[in-house]
Amino acid sequence: MQARVAYQATLSDSRGYTQADIGLTASPGGLLAKNSDEAFTNTRFNASADYTYLTFDLRRETRLQQAPDGWRWLVNSGGQLSNRNLLGSEQYSAGGNATVRGYEEEEVLGDNAFYFNQELVLPMLSLLDPGRLQPGSTDALTLFAFQDYAHTWNQDKLPDEKAFEIASVGIGFRYQYQPYLSASFSYGWQLKDSGSSNEGDNRRMHFSLRFTL
């Protein structure tokens, strides 16, 4: 059993906006039969039912004034800090479409983590003739180049445990035909071997497609 409190703030300015999110999750332990140190330790070495961890995220979107209209620079950074060894469900996972592209989903885990992503986004393009769009619908294609990075480490390590560091660069696009369809594609090249996966590949494609009827 745990409790969580969170706060979010957004600040807009003439060149874009900044958004910050911070959250604190805490468990006193011992409130239920399976919420005990013994039960947690049986699942993971030195895990405790009494734990606290902080998550924090900072996002900045900037319109590039020296570039043609529509160019944007997106930056995301943040992470997690814990005072105990956590169960896998509470650890920070890095790798995959939402964190470090070019790697498997949840390629590395850690009680603590830091991540950094940045994208250079080109101006939006329309693929369809406005006269052929359904009433009330819009379409937009955006191309981008990205750099992703994450570092994860455990709080109380076993003798042979190590921290993980992954990084990638790549390109991609996002397409929306609102309100019916959204798609995203990215292709990332790994800059570091995670030391966690045995796949042996050093690149990965990510694709998602969503329909709304």
C-alpha positions as CSV (number, residue, x, y, z in Angstrom):
1,M,0.0,0.0,0.0
2,Q,1.3,3.4,-0.9
3,A,0.3,7.0,-1.3
4,R,1.3,9.6,-3.9
5,V,1.1,13.3,-4.2
6,A,2.0,15.3,-7.3
7,Y,2.3,18.8,-8.6
8,Q,2.4,20.3,-12.1
9,A,3.1,23.8,-13.3
10,T,3.3,25.4,-16.7
11,L,4.8,28.7,-17.6
12,S,4.4,30.3,-21.1
13,D,6.5,33.0,-22.6
14,S,7.0,34.7,-25.9
15,R,9.2,31.8,-27.3
16,G,7.4,28.8,-26.0
17,Y,6.5,27.2,-22.7
18,T,8.1,25.3,-19.7
19,Q,6.3,22.5,-17.8
20,A,7.4,20.9,-14.6
21,D,6.0,17.8,-12.9
22,I,7.1,16.5,-9.5
23,G,5.7,13.5,-7.6
24,L,6.4,11.8,-4.2
25,T,5.4,8.2,-3.6
26,A,5.7,6.7,-0.1
27,S,4.8,3.5,1.6
28,P,5.0,3.1,5.4
29,G,5.0,-0.7,5.1
30,G,3.4,-3.3,7.4
31,L,-0.2,-2.3,6.7
32,L,-1.2,-5.5,5.0
33,A,0.0,-9.1,5.2
34,K,2.0,-8.9,2.0
35,N,3.2,-5.4,2.7
36,S,6.1,-6.6,4.8
37,D,9.9,-6.5,4.6
38,E,10.0,-10.3,4.4
39,A,7.6,-10.4,1.5
40,F,9.5,-7.7,-0.4
41,T,12.9,-9.3,0.3
42,N,11.7,-12.6,-1.0
43,T,11.0,-10.8,-4.3
44,R,14.2,-8.7,-4.5
45,F,17.4,-8.5,-2.5
46,N,17.2,-6.0,0.4
47,A,13.9,-4.5,-0.8
48,S,11.9,-2.9,2.0
49,A,8.1,-2.3,2.4
50,D,9.0,1.1,3.8
51,Y,10.2,3.2,1.0
52,T,9.9,6.7,-0.6
53,Y,10.8,7.9,-4.0
54,L,10.7,11.2,-5.9
55,T,9.9,11.6,-9.6
56,F,10.6,14.8,-11.5
57,D,10.2,15.9,-15.1
58,L,10.9,19.1,-16.9
59,R,9.8,19.9,-20.4
60,R,10.7,22.9,-22.5
61,E,9.4,23.8,-26.0
62,T,11.1,26.7,-27.8
63,R,10.2,28.3,-31.1
64,L,13.5,28.9,-32.9
65,Q,13.4,32.6,-33.9
66,Q,16.5,32.4,-36.1
67,A,15.1,29.6,-38.2
68,P,12.2,29.5,-40.7
69,D,8.7,29.7,-39.1
70,G,7.6,26.5,-37.5
71,W,11.0,25.1,-36.3
72,R,11.0,24.0,-32.7
73,W,13.4,22.6,-30.1
74,L,11.9,20.2,-27.5
75,V,13.8,19.3,-24.4
76,N,12.7,16.8,-21.7
77,S,14.7,15.8,-18.7
78,G,14.0,14.3,-15.3
79,G,14.3,11.1,-13.3
80,Q,13.7,9.3,-10.1
81,L,15.4,9.2,-6.7
82,S,14.7,6.5,-4.1
83,N,15.8,5.8,-0.5
84,R,15.4,2.0,-0.8
85,N,15.7,-0.9,-3.1
86,L,12.3,-1.0,-5.0
87,L,10.3,-3.8,-6.5
88,G,10.4,-4.0,-10.3
89,S,7.0,-2.4,-10.6
90,E,8.3,0.7,-8.9
91,Q,11.7,0.9,-10.5
92,Y,12.4,3.4,-13.4
93,S,12.6,1.7,-16.8
94,A,14.6,3.1,-19.7
95,G,14.6,2.1,-23.3
96,G,11.9,2.1,-25.9
97,N,9.7,4.5,-27.7
98,A,8.8,6.7,-24.6
99,T,12.3,7.0,-23.1
100,V,15.4,6.1,-25.1
101,R,14.6,5.1,-28.7
102,G,16.7,2.6,-30.5
103,Y,16.6,0.1,-27.6
104,E,14.1,-2.6,-26.5
105,E,11.2,-1.5,-24.3
106,E,12.4,-1.4,-20.6
107,E,15.9,-2.5,-21.6
108,V,17.3,-1.3,-18.3
109,L,15.8,-0.7,-14.8
110,G,17.0,1.1,-11.7
111,D,15.8,2.5,-8.4
112,N,17.3,5.8,-9.4
113,A,17.5,7.4,-12.8
114,F,18.2,10.4,-14.9
115,Y,17.1,11.0,-18.4
116,F,17.5,13.6,-21.1
117,N,15.8,13.9,-24.5
118,Q,15.9,16.6,-27.2
119,E,14.3,16.9,-30.6
120,L,14.7,19.3,-33.4
121,V,11.2,19.5,-35.0
122,L,10.7,20.8,-38.5
123,P,7.6,22.9,-39.6
124,M,4.3,21.0,-40.0
125,L,3.3,19.8,-43.4
126,S,-0.2,18.9,-44.7
127,L,-0.4,15.8,-46.9
128,L,-4.0,16.2,-48.0
129,D,-5.7,18.8,-50.2
130,P,-7.8,20.9,-47.8
131,G,-10.8,20.5,-50.1
132,R,-10.7,16.7,-49.5
133,L,-10.7,16.9,-45.7
134,Q,-13.8,15.9,-43.8
135,P,-15.6,18.8,-42.2
136,G,-13.9,19.7,-38.9
137,S,-10.8,17.6,-39.6
138,T,-7.1,18.6,-40.0
139,D,-4.0,16.7,-41.0
140,A,-0.4,17.5,-40.0
141,L,2.9,15.8,-40.6
142,T,6.0,16.7,-38.5
143,L,9.5,15.4,-39.1
144,F,12.1,15.4,-36.3
145,A,15.6,14.4,-35.3
146,F,16.4,13.3,-31.8
147,Q,18.9,12.5,-29.1
148,D,18.0,10.4,-26.1
149,Y,20.0,9.5,-22.9
150,A,19.3,7.7,-19.7
151,H,21.3,6.5,-16.7
152,T,19.9,4.1,-14.1
153,W,21.4,2.7,-10.9
154,N,20.2,0.8,-7.9
155,Q,20.2,2.0,-4.3
156,D,21.7,-1.0,-2.5
157,K,23.7,-3.0,-5.0
158,L,24.8,-6.6,-5.0
159,P,28.6,-7.0,-5.4
160,D,28.3,-7.7,-9.1
161,E,25.6,-5.2,-9.9
162,K,26.4,-2.2,-12.1
163,A,24.7,1.0,-13.3
164,F,23.4,1.2,-16.8
165,E,23.9,4.0,-19.3
166,I,22.2,4.1,-22.7
167,A,22.1,6.8,-25.4
168,S,20.9,7.1,-29.0
169,V,20.3,9.4,-31.9
170,G,17.8,9.1,-34.7
171,I,15.0,10.5,-36.9
172,G,11.2,10.1,-37.1
173,F,7.9,11.6,-37.9
174,R,4.4,12.1,-36.3
175,Y,1.2,12.3,-38.4
176,Q,-2.2,13.3,-37.3
177,Y,-5.5,13.2,-39.2
178,Q,-7.7,14.6,-36.5
179,P,-9.9,13.4,-35.0
180,Y,-9.6,10.0,-36.7
181,L,-6.0,8.8,-36.8
182,S,-2.5,9.4,-35.3
183,A,0.7,7.7,-36.1
184,S,4.3,8.0,-35.0
185,F,7.6,6.4,-36.3
186,S,11.1,6.7,-35.1
187,Y,14.4,4.9,-35.9
188,G,17.2,5.1,-33.4
189,W,20.9,4.2,-33.5
190,Q,22.4,3.1,-30.2
191,L,25.5,5.0,-29.1
192,K,26.2,2.8,-26.1
193,D,25.8,-1.0,-25.4
194,S,23.4,-1.3,-22.5
195,G,25.1,-4.4,-21.1
196,S,21.6,-5.7,-20.3
197,S,20.3,-7.2,-23.5
198,N,21.7,-10.1,-25.4
199,E,20.0,-9.1,-28.7
200,G,23.2,-7.9,-30.2
201,D,21.5,-5.3,-32.4
202,N,22.5,-1.7,-32.3
203,R,19.4,0.0,-33.8
204,R,15.6,-0.3,-33.5
205,M,12.5,1.0,-35.1
206,H,9.4,2.1,-33.2
207,F,6.0,2.6,-34.7
208,S,2.5,3.2,-33.3
209,L,-0.9,3.7,-34.9
210,R,-4.1,4.8,-33.4
211,F,-7.6,4.9,-34.9
212,T,-10.6,6.7,-33.4
213,L,-14.1,5.9,-34.8
